[in-house]
């Protein structure tokens, strides 16, 4: 498995993976992904098995704030509104591994490879993300990386069947010397 920056030619495959991994109520448009590519060209990464895209990590760089307003985490928000090339807080907007590849690469291994690449390349000091309270496997991966819940947004996620779930904002501080320890 190899980590490489995502390009426009990968967008249709990204959408395919997103549709395989997430409820349609949280799918994002190709135009939002394209805007992310334009905003942070080397910060949105894919994990590849040969030429096949097996998973992805979509990110923005933000200026650190102790607490952000809930609007900052809106699904399909414009990355241009918050991305700062000099920012040191990595906002993870999406992470997924295609279910067809999960027998070849575990989610936690893919996450480790993708996030370590980004942290080192951009000198990140902290990372923040939003995850549904229902996404237990994702939360387990993030917890292994030291992410802790710092805020909760009530009923943030609405699924296509009408259920509502809280969104958990989680953050971790990055200690570059500790990368890879106990994460893979």
C-alpha positions as CSV (number, residue, x, y, z in Angstrom):
1,X,0.0,0.0,0.0
2,X,1.3,3.4,-1.0
3,X,0.2,6.9,0.1
4,X,-0.1,9.5,-2.7
5,X,-1.8,12.9,-3.1
6,X,-5.2,12.7,-4.6
7,X,-5.8,14.3,-8.0
8,X,-8.9,15.2,-10.0
9,X,-8.7,11.9,-11.9
10,X,-9.4,10.1,-8.6
11,X,-12.7,11.9,-7.8
12,X,-15.1,9.4,-9.3
13,X,-13.4,6.7,-7.3
14,X,-13.5,8.8,-4.1
15,X,-17.3,9.2,-4.7
16,X,-17.6,5.4,-5.1
17,X,-15.8,4.8,-1.8
18,X,-17.8,7.4,0.0
19,X,-21.1,5.8,-1.2
20,X,-19.8,2.4,0.0
21,X,-18.9,3.7,3.4
22,X,-21.4,6.4,4.4
23,X,-25.1,7.0,4.6
24,X,-26.3,9.0,1.6
25,X,-27.5,11.8,3.8
26,X,-23.8,12.7,4.5
27,X,-22.4,12.2,1.0
28,X,-20.6,15.2,-0.4
29,X,-20.5,16.4,-4.0
30,X,-17.6,16.1,-6.4
31,X,-17.4,19.9,-6.6
32,X,-16.7,20.1,-2.8
33,X,-13.9,17.4,-3.2
34,X,-12.5,19.4,-6.2
35,X,-12.5,22.6,-4.1
36,X,-10.6,20.7,-1.4
37,X,-8.1,19.6,-3.9
38,X,-7.6,23.1,-5.1
39,X,-7.3,24.5,-1.6
40,X,-4.9,21.9,-0.2
41,X,-3.3,20.0,-3.2
42,X,-0.8,17.9,-1.3
43,X,-2.9,17.5,1.9
44,X,-5.7,15.3,0.6
45,X,-4.3,11.8,0.3
46,X,-5.2,8.4,-1.0
47,X,-3.9,5.0,0.0
48,X,-3.3,2.9,-3.1
49,X,-3.0,-0.8,-3.8
50,X,-1.1,-0.7,-7.1
51,X,-3.1,1.8,-9.2
52,X,-6.3,1.1,-7.2
53,X,-7.5,3.7,-4.7
54,X,-8.3,1.8,-1.6
55,X,-9.1,4.7,0.8
56,X,-8.6,8.4,1.4
57,X,-8.0,11.2,4.0
58,X,-9.4,14.6,3.2
59,X,-8.1,17.5,5.2
60,X,-7.7,21.3,5.7
61,X,-5.2,23.3,7.7
62,X,-6.8,25.6,10.3
63,X,-5.4,28.1,12.7
64,X,-5.8,26.6,16.1
65,X,-8.7,27.8,18.3
66,X,-9.6,26.4,21.6
67,X,-13.2,25.9,20.5
68,X,-14.9,26.4,17.2
69,X,-18.5,27.3,16.5
70,X,-20.6,24.4,15.2
71,X,-21.1,26.1,11.8
72,X,-17.4,25.5,11.1
73,X,-18.1,21.7,10.9
74,X,-21.1,21.9,8.4
75,X,-21.0,19.1,5.9
76,X,-20.0,20.3,2.5
77,X,-18.6,23.6,3.8
78,X,-16.3,25.5,1.5
79,X,-12.7,24.7,2.5
80,X,-11.7,28.1,1.2
81,X,-13.5,29.7,4.1
82,X,-11.2,28.1,6.8
83,X,-8.1,26.6,5.1
84,X,-4.9,28.5,5.9
85,X,-1.7,27.1,4.3
86,X,0.2,28.2,7.4
87,X,-2.3,26.6,9.8
88,X,-0.9,24.0,12.3
89,X,-4.2,22.3,13.2
90,X,-5.2,19.5,10.8
91,X,-9.0,19.3,10.3
92,X,-9.9,15.9,9.0
93,X,-13.0,16.2,7.0
94,X,-13.3,12.6,5.8
95,X,-11.5,9.3,6.1
96,X,-12.6,6.0,4.6
97,X,-11.4,2.6,3.4
98,X,-13.3,0.8,0.7
99,X,-14.9,-2.3,2.2
100,X,-13.5,-4.3,-0.7
101,X,-9.9,-3.5,0.5
102,X,-10.4,-4.1,4.3
103,X,-9.1,-7.6,4.1
104,X,-5.9,-6.2,2.7
105,X,-5.5,-3.1,4.9
106,X,-7.2,-2.4,8.3
107,X,-8.8,1.0,8.9
108,X,-6.4,1.8,11.7
109,X,-3.3,0.9,9.6
110,X,-4.6,3.1,6.7
111,X,-5.4,5.9,9.0
112,X,-1.9,5.7,10.6
113,X,-0.2,5.8,7.2
114,X,-2.3,8.7,5.9
115,X,-2.2,10.9,8.9
116,X,1.5,10.4,9.6
117,X,2.3,11.4,6.0
118,X,0.3,14.6,6.5
119,X,1.6,15.4,9.9
120,X,5.2,15.2,8.9
121,X,4.8,17.0,5.6
122,X,3.0,19.9,7.2
123,X,4.4,20.2,10.7
124,X,1.1,19.7,12.4
125,X,0.7,20.4,16.1
126,X,-2.9,19.3,16.6
127,X,-5.7,17.6,14.7
128,X,-9.4,17.9,15.0
129,X,-12.4,16.1,13.5
130,X,-16.1,15.5,13.7
131,X,-17.5,12.0,13.9
132,X,-21.0,10.6,14.5
133,X,-21.5,9.1,17.9
134,X,-22.8,6.0,16.0
135,X,-19.5,5.4,14.1
136,X,-17.9,3.2,16.7
137,X,-15.2,1.7,14.6
138,X,-14.0,5.2,13.5
139,X,-14.1,6.5,17.0
140,X,-12.0,3.5,18.1
141,X,-9.3,4.4,15.5
142,X,-9.3,8.0,16.5
143,X,-9.1,7.2,20.2
144,X,-6.0,5.1,19.6
145,X,-4.5,8.2,18.1
146,X,-5.2,10.2,21.3
147,X,-8.3,12.0,20.0
148,X,-10.6,13.0,22.8
149,X,-14.1,14.4,22.7
150,X,-14.0,18.2,23.4
151,X,-17.4,19.2,22.2
152,X,-20.7,17.7,21.2
153,X,-23.2,19.0,18.6
154,X,-26.6,17.7,19.3
155,X,-28.5,15.9,16.4
156,X,-25.8,17.0,13.9
157,X,-26.1,13.9,11.7
158,X,-29.4,13.0,10.2
159,X,-29.5,9.7,8.4
160,X,-31.5,8.9,5.3
161,X,-34.0,7.0,7.5
162,X,-34.6,10.1,9.6
163,X,-32.6,9.1,12.7
164,X,-30.5,11.8,14.3
165,X,-27.2,11.4,16.0
166,X,-24.9,13.7,17.9
167,X,-21.7,14.8,16.3
168,X,-18.6,14.5,18.4
169,X,-15.8,17.0,17.9
170,X,-12.5,15.2,18.8
171,X,-9.0,16.6,19.1
172,X,-5.5,15.3,19.7
173,X,-2.2,17.1,20.2
174,X,0.5,15.8,18.0
175,X,3.9,14.8,19.3
176,X,6.0,14.1,16.2
177,X,8.5,11.9,18.1
178,X,5.7,9.6,19.1
179,X,4.4,8.9,15.6
180,X,3.7,5.2,14.8
181,X,4.0,4.2,18.5
182,X,1.1,1.8,19.3
183,X,-1.0,3.0,16.4
184,X,-0.4,0.4,13.7
